[in-house]
Amino acid sequence: MSELEAAIAQIFRKKGKMSMSEKDFVFAVSLDFRWFTPKDAQKLLDAGMGSGLLVMEDGMVKPSFDHKSTAVPKGYTPSPEIFQGAVQPKGMFMKIIDATALKTGMPVQDLISQANQTQDRMSVDTEVAALIVARSLGVDVSEFFDTVEEDLGKRYKK
């Protein structure tokens, strides 16, 4: 478990919510928990979205993992090093979304929302949903097929 995952799990647990608006997320991190400044709280949100640990659905941010069963140390507070993870390369989901946005001119948030709706409707992984959305918009995303297949194979082999 990464520190980013622990922080996200803790935020949603302490707030007792399954989803919240971006504004409420930033407010919780900066004012409720007093972990970071509002600017750094936004960085935390962006890091969560960029890593795929947070997804946008119907204008609400929610974890893409089971935050209730994630082990978080008692009295957990994230360290400033949490933002070092934000520099890591984007996950495959965001690479597909970014490529689709570039080729269609659509806003990233709209594409994420469509992918989340597709994921819910079809019960598929986020990367597969992003591929479906891209193809439905006429975008050639065949360059991602092998990597997504390999990633999913590793994920479900565990």
Secondary structure, 3 states (H helix, E strand, C coil): CCHHHHHHHHHHHHHCCCCECHHHHHHHHHHHCCCCCHHHHHHHHHHHHHHCCEEEECCEEEECCCCCCCCCCCCCCCCHHHHHHHHCCCCHHHHHHHHHHHHHCCCHHHHHHHHHHHHHHHCCCHHHHHHHHHHHCCCCCHHHHHHHHHHHHHHHHC
